[in-house]
Structures are given as C-alpha cells and as structure tokens.
Amino acid sequence: MTRKKSITTVHLGQFTRETANAIAGRLEKAGIVWWYKEPGYLSQVWEFGVRLFVDRDRLEEAQQIAARVTARRERKRMEREAAQPDGAEVDPVPHPAAIPPPPPPDESR
C-alpha cells in the first residue's frame, strides 16, 4: 500500500476574488495544490479579499504564476482606464448577474 505524501501549505498572498480565481485556475493547470480562505462574517469588514495558500514545495513557482496573473490583470485595467474619456469612471471588473435568494422555508410543517 502506498502512502500519500503529506502536503504543507504556505500563504501565497491576499487577492481580490477575481484575481484569486484567475490565479487558482493557473495553479490547477500547473498541478500545484492550493486552497483559499475568505474573510469571515465579521472580519470581512476590515479584511480585504481572499487569501490563497499553496504547496510549500512549489511556492516559488506559485509566486511566479501569481505575479504573471496580477501583472496581466493590472495591464488590462490600465488599458481600460486609458480608453475612457477624461473624468469617466471605470468599473474595474464586470459583475455577474445577482443570484436570487432561495425560497423561504415551508412553514406548513
């Protein structure tokens, strides 16, 4: 019987949800084990974004991936801003349609 290698994760960084999702996709493609932690109910008041954690043995590679993704997203943001007329506000990220809330519980029970 083979034993699975235990993995220790380390903090990669704290990112917006959109950037964290883009980084996570690249980490998956590279075969790097990762996980995330979103702020809790109360800490979301003062805590920014999503924290990503990666396999300690592949931290350097994960840092390079994160740097490429954030640089690309920043470059695209700057291009959008440059294309806007002076004084116009730029929405940084397109927002998906809101998900409707679940129906209320059946109170006939």
Backbone atoms as SQL, in Angstrom:
CREATE TABLE atoms (id INTEGER PRIMARY KEY, chain TEXT, resi INTEGER, resn TEXT, atom TEXT, x REAL, y REAL, z REAL);
INSERT INTO atoms VALUES
  (1, 'A', 1, 'MET', 'N', 0.840, -1.173, 0.000),
  (2, 'A', 1, 'MET', 'CA', 0.000, 0.000, 0.000),
  (3, 'A', 1, 'MET', 'C', 0.892, 1.245, 0.000),
  (4, 'A', 2, 'THR', 'N', 0.602, 2.181, -0.904),
  (5, 'A', 2, 'THR', 'CA', 1.390, 3.405, -0.958),
  (6, 'A', 2, 'THR', 'C', 0.751, 4.460, -0.085),
  (7, 'A', 3, 'ARG', 'N', 1.591, 5.234, 0.519),
  (8, 'A', 3, 'ARG', 'CA', 1.112, 6.286, 1.417),
  (9, 'A', 3, 'ARG', 'C', 1.179, 7.626, 0.691),
  (10, 'A', 4, 'LYS', 'N', 0.120, 8.403, 0.802),
  (11, 'A', 4, 'LYS', 'CA', 0.105, 9.710, 0.160),
  (12, 'A', 4, 'LYS', 'C', 1.094, 10.630, 0.859),
  (13, 'A', 5, 'LYS', 'N', 1.782, 11.428, 0.063),
  (14, 'A', 5, 'LYS', 'CA', 2.713, 12.410, 0.596),
  (15, 'A', 5, 'LYS', 'C', 1.910, 13.499, 1.308),
  (16, 'A', 6, 'SER', 'N', 2.301, 13.835, 2.522),
  (17, 'A', 6, 'SER', 'CA', 1.594, 14.918, 3.205),
  (18, 'A', 6, 'SER', 'C', 2.070, 16.246, 2.622),
  (19, 'A', 7, 'ILE', 'N', 1.165, 17.165, 2.527),
  (20, 'A', 7, 'ILE', 'CA', 1.468, 18.457, 1.931),
  (21, 'A', 7, 'ILE', 'C', 1.284, 19.532, 2.985),
  (22, 'A', 8, 'THR', 'N', 2.249, 20.420, 3.047),
  (23, 'A', 8, 'THR', 'CA', 2.156, 21.585, 3.919),
  (24, 'A', 8, 'THR', 'C', 1.946, 22.791, 3.030),
  (25, 'A', 9, 'THR', 'N', 0.948, 23.591, 3.365),
  (26, 'A', 9, 'THR', 'CA', 0.690, 24.777, 2.554),
  (27, 'A', 9, 'THR', 'C', 1.217, 26.020, 3.262),
  (28, 'A', 10, 'VAL', 'N', 1.545, 27.012, 2.462),
  (29, 'A', 10, 'VAL', 'CA', 2.023, 28.295, 2.957),
  (30, 'A', 10, 'VAL', 'C', 1.241, 29.407, 2.265),
  (31, 'A', 11, 'HIS', 'N', 1.241, 30.576, 2.886),
  (32, 'A', 11, 'HIS', 'CA', 0.493, 31.718, 2.376),
  (33, 'A', 11, 'HIS', 'C', 1.134, 32.245, 1.093),
  (34, 'A', 12, 'LEU', 'N', 0.348, 32.314, 0.033),
  (35, 'A', 12, 'LEU', 'CA', 0.813, 32.871, -1.231),
  (36, 'A', 12, 'LEU', 'C', 0.548, 34.367, -1.287),
  (37, 'A', 13, 'GLY', 'N', -0.625, 34.776, -0.830),
  (38, 'A', 13, 'GLY', 'CA', -0.968, 36.192, -0.866),
  (39, 'A', 13, 'GLY', 'C', -2.453, 36.405, -0.680),
  (40, 'A', 14, 'GLN', 'N', -2.817, 37.672, -0.652),
  (41, 'A', 14, 'GLN', 'CA', -4.209, 38.068, -0.490),
  (42, 'A', 14, 'GLN', 'C', -4.600, 38.845, -1.741),
  (43, 'A', 15, 'PHE', 'N', -5.701, 38.436, -2.367),
  (44, 'A', 15, 'PHE', 'CA', -6.082, 38.965, -3.665),
  (45, 'A', 15, 'PHE', 'C', -7.584, 39.243, -3.704),
  (46, 'A', 16, 'THR', 'N', -8.004, 40.041, -4.702),
  (47, 'A', 16, 'THR', 'CA', -9.437, 40.194, -4.921),
  (48, 'A', 16, 'THR', 'C', -9.976, 38.825, -5.344),
  (49, 'A', 17, 'ARG', 'N', -11.279, 38.634, -5.226),
  (50, 'A', 17, 'ARG', 'CA', -11.865, 37.346, -5.617),
  (51, 'A', 17, 'ARG', 'C', -11.574, 37.023, -7.083),
  (52, 'A', 18, 'GLU', 'N', -11.693, 38.014, -7.929),
  (53, 'A', 18, 'GLU', 'CA', -11.495, 37.793, -9.352),
  (54, 'A', 18, 'GLU', 'C', -10.051, 37.376, -9.650),
  (55, 'A', 19, 'THR', 'N', -9.102, 38.070, -9.029),
  (56, 'A', 19, 'THR', 'CA', -7.693, 37.726, -9.246),
  (57, 'A', 19, 'THR', 'C', -7.385, 36.360, -8.643),
  (58, 'A', 20, 'ALA', 'N', -7.909, 36.092, -7.452),
  (59, 'A', 20, 'ALA', 'CA', -7.695, 34.788, -6.809),
  (60, 'A', 20, 'ALA', 'C', -8.224, 33.663, -7.696),
  (61, 'A', 21, 'ASN', 'N', -9.387, 33.857, -8.312),
  (62, 'A', 21, 'ASN', 'CA', -9.943, 32.836, -9.212),
  (63, 'A', 21, 'ASN', 'C', -9.041, 32.610, -10.416),
  (64, 'A', 22, 'ALA', 'N', -8.511, 33.700, -10.973),
  (65, 'A', 22, 'ALA', 'CA', -7.617, 33.571, -12.131),
  (66, 'A', 22, 'ALA', 'C', -6.333, 32.843, -11.734),
  (67, 'A', 23, 'ILE', 'N', -5.783, 33.185, -10.581),
  (68, 'A', 23, 'ILE', 'CA', -4.564, 32.516, -10.105),
  (69, 'A', 23, 'ILE', 'C', -4.848, 31.043, -9.841),
  (70, 'A', 24, 'ALA', 'N', -5.973, 30.753, -9.201),
  (71, 'A', 24, 'ALA', 'CA', -6.328, 29.368, -8.886),
  (72, 'A', 24, 'ALA', 'C', -6.411, 28.522, -10.158),
  (73, 'A', 25, 'GLY', 'N', -6.958, 29.084, -11.218),
  (74, 'A', 25, 'GLY', 'CA', -7.032, 28.357, -12.483),
  (75, 'A', 25, 'GLY', 'C', -5.656, 28.010, -13.018),
  (76, 'A', 26, 'ARG', 'N', -4.731, 28.940, -12.908),
  (77, 'A', 26, 'ARG', 'CA', -3.360, 28.700, -13.372),
  (78, 'A', 26, 'ARG', 'C', -2.638, 27.698, -12.469),
  (79, 'A', 27, 'LEU', 'N', -2.897, 27.773, -11.155),
  (80, 'A', 27, 'LEU', 'CA', -2.289, 26.807, -10.231),
  (81, 'A', 27, 'LEU', 'C', -2.780, 25.400, -10.556),
  (82, 'A', 28, 'GLU', 'N', -4.076, 25.281, -10.848),
  (83, 'A', 28, 'GLU', 'CA', -4.644, 23.973, -11.223),
  (84, 'A', 28, 'GLU', 'C', -3.936, 23.421, -12.462),
  (85, 'A', 29, 'LYS', 'N', -3.783, 24.278, -13.478),
  (86, 'A', 29, 'LYS', 'CA', -3.140, 23.836, -14.719),
  (87, 'A', 29, 'LYS', 'C', -1.705, 23.383, -14.475),
  (88, 'A', 30, 'ALA', 'N', -1.037, 24.023, -13.504),
  (89, 'A', 30, 'ALA', 'CA', 0.349, 23.674, -13.193),
  (90, 'A', 30, 'ALA', 'C', 0.441, 22.483, -12.241),
  (91, 'A', 31, 'GLY', 'N', -0.706, 22.004, -11.758),
  (92, 'A', 31, 'GLY', 'CA', -0.710, 20.867, -10.848),
  (93, 'A', 31, 'GLY', 'C', -0.248, 21.204, -9.441),
  (94, 'A', 32, 'ILE', 'N', -0.408, 22.464, -9.045),
  (95, 'A', 32, 'ILE', 'CA', 0.008, 22.909, -7.714),
  (96, 'A', 32, 'ILE', 'C', -1.183, 22.823, -6.762),
  (97, 'A', 33, 'VAL', 'N', -0.986, 22.141, -5.643),
  (98, 'A', 33, 'VAL', 'CA', -2.036, 22.035, -4.630),
  (99, 'A', 33, 'VAL', 'C', -2.244, 23.416, -4.009),
  (100, 'A', 34, 'TRP', 'N', -3.504, 23.817, -3.871),
  (101, 'A', 34, 'TRP', 'CA', -3.808, 25.122, -3.304),
  (102, 'A', 34, 'TRP', 'C', -5.123, 25.061, -2.556),
  (103, 'A', 35, 'TRP', 'N', -5.350, 26.051, -1.704),
  (104, 'A', 35, 'TRP', 'CA', -6.653, 26.256, -1.083),
  (105, 'A', 35, 'TRP', 'C', -6.784, 27.726, -0.752),
  (106, 'A', 36, 'TYR', 'N', -7.978, 28.137, -0.363),
  (107, 'A', 36, 'TYR', 'CA', -8.219, 29.555, -0.113),
  (108, 'A', 36, 'TYR', 'C', -8.983, 29.734, 1.188),
  (109, 'A', 37, 'LYS', 'N', -8.967, 30.958, 1.694),
  (110, 'A', 37, 'LYS', 'CA', -9.746, 31.312, 2.871),
  (111, 'A', 37, 'LYS', 'C', -10.321, 32.693, 2.636),
  (112, 'A', 38, 'GLU', 'N', -11.643, 32.743, 2.667),
  (113, 'A', 38, 'GLU', 'CA', -12.316, 34.032, 2.546),
  (114, 'A', 38, 'GLU', 'C', -12.493, 34.617, 3.936),
  (115, 'A', 39, 'PRO', 'N', -12.643, 35.934, 4.027),
  (116, 'A', 39, 'PRO', 'CA', -12.875, 36.535, 5.334),
  (117, 'A', 39, 'PRO', 'C', -14.169, 36.008, 5.943),
  (118, 'A', 40, 'GLY', 'N', -14.201, 35.929, 7.253),
  (119, 'A', 40, 'GLY', 'CA', -15.402, 35.509, 7.953),
  (120, 'A', 40, 'GLY', 'C', -16.459, 36.599, 7.947),
  (121, 'A', 41, 'TYR', 'N', -17.588, 36.290, 8.537),
  (122, 'A', 41, 'TYR', 'CA', -18.719, 37.212, 8.542),
  (123, 'A', 41, 'TYR', 'C', -18.336, 38.575, 9.106),
  (124, 'A', 42, 'LEU', 'N', -17.668, 38.600, 10.232),
  (125, 'A', 42, 'LEU', 'CA', -17.287, 39.879, 10.832),
  (126, 'A', 42, 'LEU', 'C', -16.009, 40.452, 10.237),
  (127, 'A', 43, 'SER', 'N', -15.022, 39.598, 9.991),
  (128, 'A', 43, 'SER', 'CA', -13.733, 40.115, 9.526),
  (129, 'A', 43, 'SER', 'C', -13.797, 40.680, 8.111),
  (130, 'A', 44, 'GLN', 'N', -14.859, 40.403, 7.371),
  (131, 'A', 44, 'GLN', 'CA', -14.962, 40.967, 6.026),
  (132, 'A', 44, 'GLN', 'C', -15.075, 42.486, 6.066),
  (133, 'A', 45, 'VAL', 'N', -15.388, 43.026, 7.243),
  (134, 'A', 45, 'VAL', 'CA', -15.464, 44.478, 7.396),
  (135, 'A', 45, 'VAL', 'C', -14.079, 45.107, 7.228),
  (136, 'A', 46, 'TRP', 'N', -13.060, 44.469, 7.769),
  (137, 'A', 46, 'TRP', 'CA', -11.716, 45.041, 7.708),
  (138, 'A', 46, 'TRP', 'C', -10.726, 44.224, 6.877),
  (139, 'A', 47, 'GLU', 'N', -11.096, 43.034, 6.505),
  (140, 'A', 47, 'GLU', 'CA', -10.174, 42.175, 5.769),
  (141, 'A', 47, 'GLU', 'C', -10.483, 42.239, 4.283),
  (142, 'A', 48, 'PHE', 'N', -9.461, 42.483, 3.493),
  (143, 'A', 48, 'PHE', 'CA', -9.599, 42.629, 2.050),
  (144, 'A', 48, 'PHE', 'C', -9.380, 41.300, 1.342),
  (145, 'A', 49, 'GLY', 'N', -10.274, 40.918, 0.478),
  (146, 'A', 49, 'GLY', 'CA', -10.069, 39.821, -0.450),
  (147, 'A', 49, 'GLY', 'C', -9.957, 38.415, 0.098),
  (148, 'A', 50, 'VAL', 'N', -9.365, 37.575, -0.724),
  (149, 'A', 50, 'VAL', 'CA', -9.237, 36.146, -0.479),
  (150, 'A', 50, 'VAL', 'C', -7.763, 35.823, -0.259),
  (151, 'A', 51, 'ARG', 'N', -7.487, 35.006, 0.748),
  (152, 'A', 51, 'ARG', 'CA', -6.108, 34.562, 0.983),
  (153, 'A', 51, 'ARG', 'C', -5.911, 33.214, 0.296),
  (154, 'A', 52, 'LEU', 'N', -4.839, 33.098, -0.478),
  (155, 'A', 52, 'LEU', 'CA', -4.506, 31.841, -1.151),
  (156, 'A', 52, 'LEU', 'C', -3.319, 31.190, -0.456),
  (157, 'A', 53, 'PHE', 'N', -3.374, 29.868, -0.372),
  (158, 'A', 53, 'PHE', 'CA', -2.305, 29.069, 0.212),
  (159, 'A', 53, 'PHE', 'C', -1.922, 28.002, -0.804),
  (160, 'A', 54, 'VAL', 'N', -0.626, 27.697, -0.872),
  (161, 'A', 54, 'VAL', 'CA', -0.132, 26.733, -1.860),
  (162, 'A', 54, 'VAL', 'C', 0.845, 25.751, -1.219),
  (163, 'A', 55, 'ASP', 'N', 1.094, 24.672, -1.933),
  (164, 'A', 55, 'ASP', 'CA', 2.068, 23.670, -1.509),
  (165, 'A', 55, 'ASP', 'C', 3.422, 24.345, -1.276),
  (166, 'A', 56, 'ARG', 'N', 3.958, 24.163, -0.078),
  (167, 'A', 56, 'ARG', 'CA', 5.224, 24.811, 0.294),
  (168, 'A', 56, 'ARG', 'C', 6.343, 24.453, -0.688),
  (169, 'A', 57, 'ASP', 'N', 6.360, 23.222, -1.172),
  (170, 'A', 57, 'ASP', 'CA', 7.423, 22.780, -2.073),
  (171, 'A', 57, 'ASP', 'C', 7.360, 23.449, -3.444),
  (172, 'A', 58, 'ARG', 'N', 6.229, 24.066, -3.762),
  (173, 'A', 58, 'ARG', 'CA', 6.078, 24.700, -5.085),
  (174, 'A', 58, 'ARG', 'C', 5.774, 26.187, -4.965),
  (175, 'A', 59, 'LEU', 'N', 6.150, 26.766, -3.812),
  (176, 'A', 59, 'LEU', 'CA', 5.858, 28.181, -3.548),
  (177, 'A', 59, 'LEU', 'C', 6.470, 29.100, -4.603),
  (178, 'A', 60, 'GLU', 'N', 7.712, 28.893, -4.952),
  (179, 'A', 60, 'GLU', 'CA', 8.365, 29.785, -5.908),
  (180, 'A', 60, 'GLU', 'C', 7.634, 29.795, -7.247),
  (181, 'A', 61, 'GLU', 'N', 7.260, 28.628, -7.729),
  (182, 'A', 61, 'GLU', 'CA', 6.519, 28.533, -8.992),
  (183, 'A', 61, 'GLU', 'C', 5.159, 29.220, -8.865),
  (184, 'A', 62, 'ALA', 'N', 4.491, 29.018, -7.729),
  (185, 'A', 62, 'ALA', 'CA', 3.188, 29.649, -7.493),
  (186, 'A', 62, 'ALA', 'C', 3.326, 31.174, -7.441),
  (187, 'A', 63, 'GLN', 'N', 4.398, 31.674, -6.845),
  (188, 'A', 63, 'GLN', 'CA', 4.627, 33.122, -6.788),
  (189, 'A', 63, 'GLN', 'C', 4.807, 33.699, -8.192),
  (190, 'A', 64, 'GLN', 'N', 5.508, 32.972, -9.043),
  (191, 'A', 64, 'GLN', 'CA', 5.693, 33.424, -10.424),
  (192, 'A', 64, 'GLN', 'C', 4.360, 33.461, -11.168),
  (193, 'A', 65, 'ILE', 'N', 3.543, 32.442, -10.952),
  (194, 'A', 65, 'ILE', 'CA', 2.215, 32.398, -11.580),
  (195, 'A', 65, 'ILE', 'C', 1.376, 33.578, -11.100),
  (196, 'A', 66, 'ALA', 'N', 1.356, 33.802, -9.788),
  (197, 'A', 66, 'ALA', 'CA', 0.569, 34.902, -9.223),
  (198, 'A', 66, 'ALA', 'C', 1.054, 36.249, -9.762),
  (199, 'A', 67, 'ALA', 'N', 2.350, 36.419, -9.876),
  (200, 'A', 67, 'ALA', 'CA', 2.900, 37.677, -10.396),
  (201, 'A', 67, 'ALA', 'C', 2.477, 37.903, -11.849),
  (202, 'A', 68, 'ARG', 'N', 2.516, 36.847, -12.665),
  (203, 'A', 68, 'ARG', 'CA', 2.099, 36.984, -14.072),
  (204, 'A', 68, 'ARG', 'C', 0.619, 37.334, -14.170),
  (205, 'A', 69, 'VAL', 'N', -0.209, 36.642, -13.388),
  (206, 'A', 69, 'VAL', 'CA', -1.659, 36.885, -13.448),
  (207, 'A', 69, 'VAL', 'C', -1.980, 38.303, -12.990),
  (208, 'A', 70, 'THR', 'N', -1.415, 38.734, -11.868),
  (209, 'A', 70, 'THR', 'CA', -1.723, 40.079, -11.365),
  (210, 'A', 70, 'THR', 'C', -1.196, 41.147, -12.318),
  (211, 'A', 71, 'ALA', 'N', -0.023, 40.933, -12.908),
  (212, 'A', 71, 'ALA', 'CA', 0.515, 41.908, -13.869),
  (213, 'A', 71, 'ALA', 'C', -0.391, 42.023, -15.087),
  (214, 'A', 72, 'ARG', 'N', -0.865, 40.882, -15.586),
  (215, 'A', 72, 'ARG', 'CA', -1.753, 40.896, -16.752),
  (216, 'A', 72, 'ARG', 'C', -3.060, 41.610, -16.427),
  (217, 'A', 73, 'ARG', 'N', -3.633, 41.325, -15.257),
  (218, 'A', 73, 'ARG', 'CA', -4.892, 41.980, -14.876),
  (219, 'A', 73, 'ARG', 'C', -4.696, 43.484, -14.683),
  (220, 'A', 74, 'GLU', 'N', -3.575, 43.875, -14.102),
  (221, 'A', 74, 'GLU', 'CA', -3.294, 45.298, -13.911),
  (222, 'A', 74, 'GLU', 'C', -3.102, 45.998, -15.255),
  (223, 'A', 75, 'ARG', 'N', -2.407, 45.332, -16.179),
  (224, 'A', 75, 'ARG', 'CA', -2.203, 45.899, -17.515),
  (225, 'A', 75, 'ARG', 'C', -3.555, 46.117, -18.209),
  (226, 'A', 76, 'LYS', 'N', -4.448, 45.138, -18.101),
  (227, 'A', 76, 'LYS', 'CA', -5.770, 45.277, -18.717),
  (228, 'A', 76, 'LYS', 'C', -6.569, 46.408, -18.073),
  (229, 'A', 77, 'ARG', 'N', -6.451, 46.544, -16.755),
  (230, 'A', 77, 'ARG', 'CA', -7.146, 47.627, -16.052),
  (231, 'A', 77, 'ARG', 'C', -6.637, 48.983, -16.533),
  (232, 'A', 78, 'MET', 'N', -5.327, 49.110, -16.666),
  (233, 'A', 78, 'MET', 'CA', -4.738, 50.367, -17.127),
  (234, 'A', 78, 'MET', 'C', -5.179, 50.682, -18.557),
  (235, 'A', 79, 'GLU', 'N', -5.286, 49.675, -19.401),
  (236, 'A', 79, 'GLU', 'CA', -5.740, 49.881, -20.777),
  (237, 'A', 79, 'GLU', 'C', -7.185, 50.369, -20.794),
  (238, 'A', 80, 'ARG', 'N', -8.024, 49.768, -19.931),
  (239, 'A', 80, 'ARG', 'CA', -9.424, 50.219, -19.855),
  (240, 'A', 80, 'ARG', 'C', -9.504, 51.667, -19.402),
  (241, 'A', 81, 'GLU', 'N', -8.710, 52.011, -18.405),
  (242, 'A', 81, 'GLU', 'CA', -8.717, 53.396, -17.913),
  (243, 'A', 81, 'GLU', 'C', -8.244, 54.363, -18.982),
  (244, 'A', 82, 'ALA', 'N', -7.214, 53.990, -19.714),
  (245, 'A', 82, 'ALA', 'CA', -6.673, 54.864, -20.755),
  (246, 'A', 82, 'ALA', 'C', -7.680, 55.065, -21.879),
  (247, 'A', 83, 'ALA', 'N', -8.537, 54.076, -22.120),
  (248, 'A', 83, 'ALA', 'CA', -9.516, 54.167, -23.201),
  (249, 'A', 83, 'ALA', 'C', -10.733, 55.000, -22.810),
  (250, 'A', 84, 'GLN', 'N', -10.896, 55.320, -21.527),
  (251, 'A', 84, 'GLN', 'CA', -12.045, 56.091, -21.067),
  (252, 'A', 84, 'GLN', 'C', -11.830, 57.581, -21.301),
  (253, 'A', 85, 'PRO', 'N', -12.899, 58.303, -21.616),
  (254, 'A', 85, 'PRO', 'CA', -12.779, 59.756, -21.734),
  (255, 'A', 85, 'PRO', 'C', -12.386, 60.343, -20.372),
  (256, 'A', 86, 'ASP', 'N', -11.750, 61.490, -20.383),
  (257, 'A', 86, 'ASP', 'CA', -11.327, 62.133, -19.134),
  (258, 'A', 86, 'ASP', 'C', -12.495, 62.291, -18.175),
  (259, 'A', 87, 'GLY', 'N', -12.258, 61.907, -16.926),
  (260, 'A', 87, 'GLY', 'CA', -13.265, 62.074, -15.882),
  (261, 'A', 87, 'GLY', 'C', -14.292, 60.962, -15.798),
  (262, 'A', 88, 'ALA', 'N', -14.318, 60.062, -16.769),
  (263, 'A', 88, 'ALA', 'CA', -15.294, 58.968, -16.734),
  (264, 'A', 88, 'ALA', 'C', -14.822, 57.904, -15.753),
  (265, 'A', 89, 'GLU', 'N', -15.747, 57.375, -14.971),
  (266, 'A', 89, 'GLU', 'CA', -15.404, 56.311, -14.030),
  (267, 'A', 89, 'GLU', 'C', -15.343, 54.979, -14.760),
  (268, 'A', 90, 'VAL', 'N', -14.426, 54.142, -14.323),
  (269, 'A', 90, 'VAL', 'CA', -14.248, 52.830, -14.932),
  (270, 'A', 90, 'VAL', 'C', -14.646, 51.777, -13.920),
  (271, 'A', 91, 'ASP', 'N', -15.547, 50.886, -14.321),
  (272, 'A', 91, 'ASP', 'CA', -15.893, 49.755, -13.468),
  (273, 'A', 91, 'ASP', 'C', -14.754, 48.759, -13.595),
  (274, 'A', 92, 'PRO', 'N', -14.042, 48.432, -12.494),
  (275, 'A', 92, 'PRO', 'CA', -12.845, 47.614, -12.597),
  (276, 'A', 92, 'PRO', 'C', -13.080, 46.194, -13.109),
  (277, 'A', 93, 'VAL', 'N', -14.229, 45.618, -12.798),
  (278, 'A', 93, 'VAL', 'CA', -14.483, 44.229, -13.167),
  (279, 'A', 93, 'VAL', 'C', -15.947, 44.096, -13.565),
  (280, 'A', 94, 'PRO', 'N', -16.230, 43.401, -14.648),
  (281, 'A', 94, 'PRO', 'CA', -17.644, 43.163, -14.975),
  (282, 'A', 94, 'PRO', 'C', -18.275, 42.304, -13.887),
  (283, 'A', 95, 'HIS', 'N', -19.480, 42.649, -13.487),
  (284, 'A', 95, 'HIS', 'CA', -20.149, 41.927, -12.409),
  (285, 'A', 95, 'HIS', 'C', -21.188, 40.960, -12.969),
  (286, 'A', 96, 'PRO', 'N', -21.184, 39.712, -12.486),
  (287, 'A', 96, 'PRO', 'CA', -22.200, 38.766, -12.949),
  (288, 'A', 96, 'PRO', 'C', -23.568, 39.149, -12.397),
  (289, 'A', 97, 'ALA', 'N', -24.586, 38.625, -13.014),
  (290, 'A', 97, 'ALA', 'CA', -25.942, 38.882, -12.538),
  (291, 'A', 97, 'ALA', 'C', -26.099, 38.335, -11.121),
  (292, 'A', 98, 'ALA', 'N', -26.880, 39.026, -10.315),
  (293, 'A', 98, 'ALA', 'CA', -27.090, 38.603, -8.931),
  (294, 'A', 98, 'ALA', 'C', -27.838, 37.272, -8.894),
  (295, 'A', 99, 'ILE', 'N', -27.479, 36.452, -7.951),
  (296, 'A', 99, 'ILE', 'CA', -28.154, 35.170, -7.770),
  (297, 'A', 99, 'ILE', 'C', -29.365, 35.414, -6.870),
  (298, 'A', 100, 'PRO', 'N', -30.545, 34.998, -7.296),
  (299, 'A', 100, 'PRO', 'CA', -31.735, 35.240, -6.469),
  (300, 'A', 100, 'PRO', 'C', -31.656, 34.432, -5.173),
  (301, 'A', 101, 'PRO', 'N', -32.216, 34.957, -4.092),
  (302, 'A', 101, 'PRO', 'CA', -32.173, 34.229, -2.822),
  (303, 'A', 101, 'PRO', 'C', -33.039, 32.972, -2.894),
  (304, 'A', 102, 'PRO', 'N', -32.733, 32.000, -2.058),
  (305, 'A', 102, 'PRO', 'CA', -33.544, 30.775, -2.058),
  (306, 'A', 102, 'PRO', 'C', -34.957, 31.087, -1.565),
  (307, 'A', 103, 'PRO', 'N', -35.928, 30.247, -1.927),
  (308, 'A', 103, 'PRO', 'CA', -37.294, 30.490, -1.459),
  (309, 'A', 103, 'PRO', 'C', -37.361, 30.306, 0.060),
  (310, 'A', 104, 'PRO', 'N', -38.325, 30.964, 0.710),
  (311, 'A', 104, 'PRO', 'CA', -38.453, 30.821, 2.157),
  (312, 'A', 104, 'PRO', 'C', -38.806, 29.378, 2.511),
  (313, 'A', 105, 'PRO', 'N', -38.412, 28.943, 3.712),
  (314, 'A', 105, 'PRO', 'CA', -38.724, 27.570, 4.106),
  (315, 'A', 105, 'PRO', 'C', -40.235, 27.356, 4.180),
  (316, 'A', 106, 'ASP', 'N', -40.618, 26.135, 3.942),
  (317, 'A', 106, 'ASP', 'CA', -42.031, 25.780, 4.000),
  (318, 'A', 106, 'ASP', 'C', -42.487, 25.840, 5.454),
  (319, 'A', 107, 'GLU', 'N', -43.408, 26.742, 5.760),
  (320, 'A', 107, 'GLU', 'CA', -43.857, 26.938, 7.142),
  (321, 'A', 107, 'GLU', 'C', -45.054, 26.073, 7.512),
  (322, 'A', 108, 'SER', 'N', -45.475, 25.203, 6.605),
  (323, 'A', 108, 'SER', 'CA', -46.658, 24.371, 6.876),
  (324, 'A', 108, 'SER', 'C', -46.305, 23.149, 7.711),
  (325, 'A', 109, 'ARG', 'N', -45.068, 22.951, 8.040),
  (326, 'A', 109, 'ARG', 'CA', -44.667, 21.753, 8.805),
  (327, 'A', 109, 'ARG', 'C', -45.017, 21.881, 10.228);
